[in-house]
């Protein structure tokens, strides 16, 4: 996927995918995008709240960090194949979202 802009309203960035091998989200560093100083909250299966005190998120990204499912590709498939939602506590945060799928033979493909 291309670079996406995440704001203060939740956005779905990946959909339910039973062939998912891996999915990663990188919050681009502020050295590349000066405005990337907020937090990105990610949640599989439903939209999270942009609040560090809530329990509605699966991961939180700071500028320059990345997270997701099976990022290091150590597993034969992604452990979570549900849709992925992102929201930020700050407007206009830029992220990369990369999803890889398994082909019919089970090998990963982009």
N, C-alpha and C positions, 0 to 999 in steps of 0.2 A: 504494500500500500504506500501511497505517497505520504508526505508530511501532512499532518492534520493540525488544525487549530482547536484547542480545547478551551472552553470558557467556563462561566459560572453556572451553566445549565448542563445537565448530564447529556452525553452523546454516546450512541452505540457505535463502536468502532470495529466490532467483529460479531458475526452471527453464529448460531449453533452450527457446529461442523463436526460430524462424526469421523471425518478423515483427517482431522487436525493432527499434525506431528509436533508442531511447536507454534507458540505465539509470543511475541515480545513487544514491549512498549519502551521506547527510550525518550526521556524528557531531555531535549537537546540543551546543552550547556549554555549558560548566559554569556560565555565567551563567543558563541556563534550568534545567538539571539539575545541581545541585551535585556529584553523584557522578560525573559524566562527566569523569573525569580520566585514564582509561586510554587505551590504544591499541587501534584496531580494525584487524585484518588481513583483507584481502579477496583472494579467489582465484577466477578463472573456471575451471570444469571439475573442480575437486576442493577438498577442505578444506585450508586452510593451517594452519600452526603459529603460535602466538602468540609469536614469537621474532624479534627484529630481526636476529639473526645468521643466520637460516636463509634459504634462497632459495625457500621454499615459498609466497610470497605475491606478488600482482601489485601491491597498493597497501597503504599504511598510513595510517590517519587519526588525527589528534590531535583534541582537543576543538575543535569548531567548523569542522572542515575537511570537504571533500566530494571525491568522486572517482567514477569510473565509466567508461562508454563513450558517446561522442558527446554529452557533457553540453552543449556549446555548440551542438549540432545543426548543425554545419558540414558533416556528411557526409550522403549520401542514406539511409544506414542505419547501424545500430550495427556496428562492426567485430568485436565479439565477442558471439555469441549463445548461448554455453554457459551452464550453470547458474552461479550465483554463491553462494559460501560466505563466511561471516564468522565470526570468532572474536575475542575480546578477551583481553588480558592481565590484565584487571580485571573482576570480576563486575558485572552489571547496568548495562551501558552502553546508552544510548538512541540509536537511529538512525532516520532516515527513509529508506525505500527507494522510489524512484519509477521506474517502468518505463513507457515509451511504446511503442506498437506502430504499424506502418504499416497503413493500411486497404487494401482491395483496389485502390484507385486509386494507392496509393503515398504518400499524404499521412499525416503523423503524427497519431496520436490517443492520448488518454490512457485 
